[in-house]
Amino acid sequence: MKKLTMYEIKTAMRDSNFRRTLPVELTEDVQKYEQNPNCPCNLPIYRNVLKYAWKQLVEYYPQFDVPKVDEFIKKGSLENKFRVIDCSVDELLSKLKQLPQGRKQIAIARYQDQVTVVVNELDELIDLADNHFNVINCASKDLELKLKQLPPGRKQLAIARYEDKVTVIINDLDSF
């Protein structure tokens, strides 16, 4: 049986019929969610849904294994999963595209044309989203123009600089 992720909880929350089944303890959370359903700030609400509406999730997703929050924490599912990428700036995009799908935290350092990227693969309970990476390598004076050419939407950025050369990793958070 497939394990329920935060993606399924977010999907269920988009359904007004599901929201109507939630217990009274979540009334305030549902009101906050309805004011801004696409906000990353809703993560605590999704956790509360898992905690207080486990029964409703099981009924909504009978084909999924719905873990209880306590079980999830006991299994160590909320641990950091670090990876380090050492490569040239020209290889960076292909290395990033090889990473498994899911939310990531990224830090980058650069020396000459070599980069070191630390990737923390966040647990699937946080989100199971595709990666939509892009890499910009340019002179620092050209960076603003390159960034303005990106499509609109929320982005996660990590930046490193060596002399007048800049490397920026962009993960488009709004892509599907």
C-alpha positions as CSV (number, residue, x, y, z in Angstrom):
1,M,0.0,0.0,0.0
2,K,1.3,3.4,-0.9
3,K,2.3,5.7,2.0
4,L,0.3,9.0,2.3
5,T,2.4,12.1,1.9
6,M,1.8,15.8,2.5
7,Y,0.9,16.1,-1.2
8,E,-2.3,14.0,-0.6
9,I,-3.2,16.0,2.5
10,K,-2.8,19.2,0.5
11,T,-5.0,17.8,-2.2
12,A,-7.7,16.7,0.3
13,M,-7.7,20.2,1.8
14,R,-8.5,21.7,-1.6
15,D,-11.8,19.7,-1.5
16,S,-14.5,21.6,0.3
17,N,-16.3,18.3,1.0
18,F,-13.3,16.9,2.8
19,R,-12.9,20.2,4.8
20,R,-16.5,19.9,6.0
21,T,-15.8,16.5,7.5
22,L,-12.9,17.8,9.7
23,P,-13.3,17.8,13.5
24,V,-14.2,21.0,15.4
25,E,-10.6,21.2,16.7
26,L,-9.5,22.2,13.2
27,T,-12.1,24.9,12.6
28,E,-9.6,27.7,13.1
29,D,-7.0,26.0,10.9
30,V,-9.6,25.5,8.2
31,Q,-10.4,29.2,8.3
32,K,-6.8,30.1,8.0
33,Y,-6.3,27.7,5.1
34,E,-9.3,29.1,3.2
35,Q,-7.9,32.6,3.4
36,N,-4.7,31.5,1.7
37,P,-4.8,27.9,0.4
38,N,-1.5,28.1,-1.5
39,C,0.7,29.5,1.3
40,P,3.7,27.4,2.4
41,C,2.7,28.7,5.9
42,N,0.0,26.0,5.9
43,L,2.4,23.2,6.8
44,P,1.4,23.3,10.5
45,I,-2.2,23.0,9.4
46,Y,-1.5,19.9,7.3
47,R,0.3,18.4,10.3
48,N,-2.7,19.1,12.4
49,V,-5.0,17.5,9.9
50,L,-2.8,14.4,10.1
51,K,-2.9,14.5,13.9
52,Y,-6.6,15.3,14.5
53,A,-8.3,14.1,11.3
54,W,-6.6,10.7,10.8
55,K,-9.9,8.9,10.5
56,Q,-11.1,11.3,7.8
57,L,-7.9,10.9,5.9
58,V,-8.3,7.1,6.0
59,E,-11.8,7.4,4.7
60,Y,-10.8,9.9,2.0
61,Y,-7.8,7.8,0.9
62,P,-8.7,4.1,1.4
63,Q,-5.9,3.1,-1.1
64,F,-3.2,4.8,1.1
65,D,-1.4,3.8,4.3
66,V,-2.1,6.8,6.5
67,P,0.5,7.0,9.3
68,K,-0.2,8.6,12.6
69,V,2.0,11.5,13.5
70,D,3.5,9.6,16.4
71,E,4.4,6.7,14.2
72,F,5.9,8.9,11.7
73,I,8.2,10.5,14.2
74,K,9.1,7.2,15.8
75,K,10.2,5.8,12.5
76,G,12.7,8.6,12.1
77,S,11.0,10.0,9.0
78,L,11.7,13.6,9.9
79,E,15.5,13.2,9.7
80,N,17.8,15.2,7.5
81,K,19.0,13.4,4.4
82,F,22.1,15.3,3.3
83,R,23.9,14.9,0.0
84,V,26.9,16.8,-1.3
85,I,27.5,17.6,-5.0
86,D,31.0,18.6,-6.1
87,C,31.3,19.5,-9.7
88,S,32.0,22.2,-12.2
89,V,29.5,25.0,-12.8
90,D,28.8,23.5,-16.2
91,E,27.8,20.1,-14.8
92,L,25.6,21.5,-12.0
93,L,22.2,21.5,-13.7
94,S,22.6,17.9,-14.9
95,K,23.6,16.8,-11.4
96,L,20.6,18.6,-9.8
97,K,18.2,16.9,-12.3
98,Q,19.5,13.5,-11.2
99,L,18.2,14.1,-7.6
100,P,15.0,12.3,-6.6
101,Q,11.8,14.3,-6.6
102,G,10.8,16.1,-3.4
103,R,11.4,19.3,-1.5
104,K,15.0,20.3,-0.9
105,Q,17.0,22.8,1.0
106,I,20.1,23.9,-0.9
107,A,23.3,25.7,0.0
108,I,26.1,26.4,-2.4
109,A,29.7,27.5,-2.3
110,R,31.9,28.3,-5.3
111,Y,35.6,28.6,-6.0
112,Q,36.7,29.5,-9.5
113,D,34.6,27.2,-11.7
114,Q,34.0,24.5,-9.1
115,V,30.9,24.4,-6.9
116,T,30.0,22.4,-3.7
117,V,26.3,22.1,-3.2
118,V,24.8,20.7,0.1
119,V,21.3,19.3,-0.5
120,N,19.0,18.4,2.4
121,E,16.3,16.2,1.1
122,L,13.3,17.0,3.2
123,D,11.0,14.2,4.2
124,E,8.1,13.2,2.0
125,L,5.8,14.2,4.7
126,I,6.7,17.8,4.0
127,D,6.0,17.5,0.3
128,L,6.5,15.2,-2.6
129,A,7.0,17.7,-5.4
130,D,8.9,17.5,-8.6
131,N,12.2,19.3,-8.9
132,H,12.2,22.2,-11.3
133,F,15.8,23.3,-11.2
134,N,17.5,25.9,-13.3
135,V,21.0,27.2,-13.0
136,I,22.3,30.6,-14.0
137,N,26.1,31.1,-14.5
138,C,26.9,34.7,-15.4
139,A,28.9,37.8,-14.5
140,S,27.4,39.5,-11.4
141,K,26.6,42.6,-13.5
142,D,24.3,40.5,-15.7
143,L,22.5,38.7,-12.9
144,E,19.6,41.1,-12.4
145,L,18.7,40.9,-16.1
146,K,18.9,37.1,-16.1
147,L,16.6,36.9,-13.0
148,K,14.1,39.2,-14.5
149,Q,13.8,36.7,-17.5
150,L,12.6,33.9,-15.2
151,P,8.8,33.1,-15.3
152,P,6.8,34.6,-12.4
153,G,6.1,32.5,-9.3
154,R,7.7,31.4,-6.0
155,K,11.3,30.4,-6.3
156,Q,13.9,28.9,-3.9
157,L,17.3,30.5,-4.6
158,A,20.8,29.6,-3.6
159,I,23.7,31.8,-4.8
160,A,27.5,31.6,-4.8
161,R,30.1,34.0,-6.2
162,Y,33.7,33.9,-7.1
163,E,35.3,37.2,-8.3
164,D,32.8,38.6,-10.7
165,K,31.2,35.2,-11.6
166,V,27.9,34.2,-10.0
167,T,26.2,30.8,-9.9
168,V,22.5,30.7,-8.9
169,I,20.4,27.6,-8.4
170,I,16.7,28.2,-8.9
171,N,14.0,25.7,-7.9
172,D,10.6,26.8,-9.2
173,L,8.2,26.0,-6.4
174,D,5.1,26.7,-8.4
175,S,5.7,24.3,-11.3
176,F,3.8,21.1,-11.5
